[in-house]
């Protein structure tokens, strides 16, 4: 009986999240905002990629807002804020992912009339975020070559849900003896519908192509 109750509660939570996420999506579409949920492990380079995107969008006169999700702390929020964009910090406490309800509350503090693109940096995790759509247009899964060439094989579900896969830190691939082609092959196998780009966020390589995949 206990197991049945747990399953029912889990289903209720996911269904409630789905409803709120749908409302978030409708709200963002109403204001003509493109939105992206960035998922990936801690250290994969999500923050730096978003920083690159923000700077490139500023050159085009495109207004970005960023929601920074972490279990605790505000390090990423501080980094993003230095770029002069509307940024908001979300701490989940013990939870290993953002959910649509938290994003809903964050949206209440964003001037949606003055935003063209919203980036949401999810908590650094490649398992938990998979079940919780936030209401964005697309999911971006980020992997660093420093995590090894087997990360997609180890986490096929989360990458299978991604619309775009970023293989980051390719400048370090040779030094750590990781072949990006292996990761590319796994992406084709486990996430055949995802678009894939190679980047070196530290030096800006691949950012223009990445923006193209996002329609920016």
BELGILIN-V847141 format. One record per backbone hydrogen bond with DSSP energy under -1.0 kcal/mol. CO is the residue of the C=O (numbers start at 1). NH is the residue of the N-H. E is the energy in kcal/mol with one decimal. If there is no record, write none. Layout:
BEGIN
CO;NH;E
CO;NH;E
END
This chain:
BEGIN
1;5;-2.4
2;6;-2.2
3;7;-2.3
4;8;-2.4
5;9;-2.6
6;10;-2.4
7;11;-2.3
8;12;-2.2
9;13;-2.4
10;14;-2.2
11;15;-2.2
12;16;-2.5
13;17;-2.4
14;18;-2.1
15;19;-1.9
16;20;-2.2
17;21;-2.8
18;22;-2.1
19;23;-1.8
20;24;-2.6
21;25;-2.6
22;26;-2.2
23;27;-2.3
24;28;-2.4
25;29;-2.5
26;30;-2.3
27;31;-1.2
28;33;-2.8
29;32;-1.6
34;118;-3.2
35;137;-1.1
35;138;-1.3
36;120;-3.0
37;140;-3.2
38;122;-2.6
39;142;-2.9
41;44;-1.8
45;49;-2.3
46;50;-2.3
47;51;-2.5
48;52;-2.3
49;53;-2.4
50;54;-2.9
51;55;-2.1
52;56;-2.2
53;57;-2.6
54;58;-2.1
55;59;-1.4
57;62;-2.8
58;61;-1.2
63;116;-3.1
63;117;-2.1
65;119;-2.6
66;88;-2.4
67;121;-3.1
68;90;-3.1
70;92;-1.7
71;93;-2.0
74;78;-2.4
75;79;-1.8
76;80;-2.6
77;81;-2.5
78;82;-1.2
80;83;-2.0
81;84;-2.0
86;66;-2.3
88;68;-3.2
90;70;-2.5
92;95;-1.4
99;103;-1.9
100;104;-2.5
101;105;-1.9
102;106;-1.9
103;107;-2.5
106;109;-1.7
107;110;-1.4
110;112;-1.8
111;114;-2.2
112;115;-1.1
116;34;-2.4
117;65;-2.3
118;36;-2.2
119;67;-2.7
120;38;-3.5
121;69;-2.6
123;125;-1.1
127;130;-1.3
128;131;-1.2
129;132;-1.4
138;37;-2.5
139;163;-2.2
139;164;-1.8
140;39;-3.0
141;166;-2.9
143;168;-3.5
144;147;-2.0
145;148;-1.7
150;154;-1.9
151;155;-1.4
155;159;-1.5
156;160;-2.0
157;161;-1.1
163;195;-2.4
164;141;-2.8
165;197;-2.2
166;143;-3.0
167;199;-2.7
168;145;-2.1
169;172;-2.0
170;173;-1.1
172;176;-1.9
173;178;-2.5
179;182;-1.6
180;184;-2.5
181;185;-2.3
182;186;-2.1
183;187;-2.3
184;188;-2.1
185;189;-1.6
186;190;-3.2
187;191;-2.2
191;194;-1.7
195;165;-2.9
197;167;-2.8
199;170;-2.0
200;203;-1.1
200;205;-1.5
204;207;-1.2
205;200;-2.3
206;210;-2.3
207;211;-2.7
208;212;-1.8
209;213;-2.0
210;214;-1.5
211;216;-3.0
212;215;-1.0
END
